[in-house]
């Protein structure tokens, strides 16, 4: 009886909705309740703020944020292409709720740290939230547009015909249409993040003003290159996460045969 029960549990694939709910809320809680106060403390400390520590902390938080994007976006991509619109809508709703939770918590942390919240804080938080929702909508739109363009082949493809998830990293023509859609979606998502970051950077540079020296120009170029690098990292991480999700569904399907 115990063996039968364990086998039946192994047949269940990863529940993307529950996973994204736990993952996104937990990670954003860690970022805003632990990493953000630590970053504020480092920047306010005269000794620490004058060194490289603030930049390392900022880079760490950025990498964690990109990792969060990759996990949530890969769940949206896989759900949209392999499960359906209903599941995708639920995942999007969970992720938007997590983003709202994160930004609300960020306001609370700012109030506890500085003792007040001004209109600029609310505006910046609202702007970041709007960009996160905008990025999610673009990701979802990318998936459904690609599906529609390949619908004639995609409709005739059976789920049982899905190859090994290693096909996500291959460009051979014999790859199944589902994985081709996921691979293209991951690439476009990486490009999207790079473009959004560059747009925000341009807006900031215009408001800040032109650089006054060669060193400032080099710093500006480095920041733009880092925006492109963020897009590349998101693309690679999204492919890896899609591979993990595909393996979970593939293994559960094989065990059920």
Buried (B, 14 or more C-beta within 10 A) or exposed (E): EEEEEEEEEEEEBBEBBEBBBEBBBEBBBEBBEEBBBEBBEBEEEEEBEEEEBBEEBEEEBBEBBBBBBBBBBBBBBBBBBBBEEEBBBBBBEBBBEBBBBBBEBBBEBBEEEEEEEEEEBEEBBEEBBEBBBEBBEBBBEBBBEBBEEBEEEBEEEEEEEBBEBEBBEBEEEEBBBBBBBBBBBBBBBBBBBBBBBBEBBEEEBEEEEEBEEEEEEEEBEEBBEBBBEBBEBBBBBBBBBBBBBBBBBBBBBEEEE
